Amino acid sequence: MSQSQFGGGGPYYGNEGGGGGGGYLTGGSPFGSGTGSPGGAEKRSALSHAIRPVTIKQLHAAQQQHGDAPWTIENSECGHMSLVAQVVSVRSQATNTVYYVDDGTGRIEVRRWRDASMDSNTDPNDQIPQDSWVRVTGVLKTYNNKRHLNHITIHRLTDFNELWYHQLDVIVATLTFEKGLSSAPQGDGDGQHAGHSASAYAAHAAGGGGSDEHANLPPVQKAIVEWIMSHPDDPDDGYHIGVISRHVNASEDEFAEALEALMENGTIFTTIDDTHVSLAR
């Protein structure tokens, strides 16, 4: 894969794997410092649950104070992360599948643990071939001093524009931490996936909130968010998706697609397991 696809000679890219530097990040985060505006701790908490768009170079540059501490990129706490990359190789094992991916800034393994209730003929994730492009969300882990992304979702790209969208998404998230935002950008509301990830993440960083932040979400996504927001006594373990689905007027497929989109753009996050979610307020 040629780096020229990504502007390989530019300051944001350099196929250096685990090398130094922070990918797009060049400055300190106003939310990771010891000073800041009141409510900074709440912003950090929300951001740790939001899904941050990243490059693989940023994953290799991320730091962790100890094994149980959260990962940070330029002093900004990160929980779930998403990246867009090309699958270089696929290795299937009894309990998991390992995808070795490259986004032009570096390479990293993505581990997907198998669902025991599915076989390779029914699990759609087993149909992702080598050389395809994918969007991955997951959590950064270390095993035997080697970093990998523990997958939450992985999808094959059907629109190559999503690659360029992701790169812009990374820039928006980075500048949000570097410069801060006075208000959350507004999307155009088209589509389930495009146009919301950057604005959702920026809104968390800027301290934005309330219904205006979600005004342009597609109807089913908006209904899910509004139901959660109408229950301010959100328990620590979140709400079971089955409970939410009973209050949203949508088919099973529509609900599942909307829920997945909201998790991918960082509006909601899973809590105690994959069936309980909460709003990244």
C-alpha positions, 0 to 999 in steps of 0.5 A: 500500500502506497503512502502517497494515498495518504499524503505520506510525505506530510507532517501528519503521516510517516509509516513508523509503526511504534515510533515516537510522535503523536500522529496528528497531535502536536500540542498539549490538551487543555483537558489533560492538564492540572488546570482548566475550567470547572467541570473539567473532570466531567469532560474527561469522564465523558471523553473517556467513554466517547469513541475517539477517532485515531490513526495507528501512529497515535495508538503506538504513541499513546501512554499508560501510567500503569496496567490498570490506568486509562490510555492517554494521547497527548495527556488526553484520556481515551477509552474507546477508539476507532480507526480506518485501515486496510487489512494486510493479513488475516489469521484465524484461530480457535478462539479469535481472529487477528487482523493485521491492519495498516492505515499509512501511519503504521500497523497494528493487530486487531483481535476479534474474539469469536462468538461461540454461538456462531460459526464461520459461515454465519459470522459476517466478520469472518467474511472480511478478506485480506486487502479490504478496507475496514472501520474498527472500533475497540479498546487498546490493550497490551499483551507480551509488551505488544499493543493490539486493538481489542475489537468491539465492532469491525465493518468492511468499507463500502464507500471509500469516502469514509477513509477521507472522512475519518482523516478529517474526523481525526483532525477535528478531534485533535484540534478540539483538544488543542484549541477547544471549541466554543460550541459543537459543530452542527451536522446536516443529519444525513445518513446513519454514520456520516457527519456525526462522529466528529461533532459528537466528540467535539461537543464532549470536549467543548462541554456541549450538551442538551438536546441541541447537540442531537437535533440533527440525528436521524429519527431512530438515533434521536429517539434512543438518545431522547429516551435515555436523556429523559431518564436523568437517574441513569444507573451506573450500569446503564440501561439494557438495550432491550428496555430501550428498544421497547420505547423506540418505534423502529424495527429490530434491524433499524434499532440495531443499526441506529444503536451501532451508529451511536456507539461508533460516533461516541454518543453512547457507550457500553457499560457493564457488558455489550447489552447495557449502554449509557449516554456520554453526557 
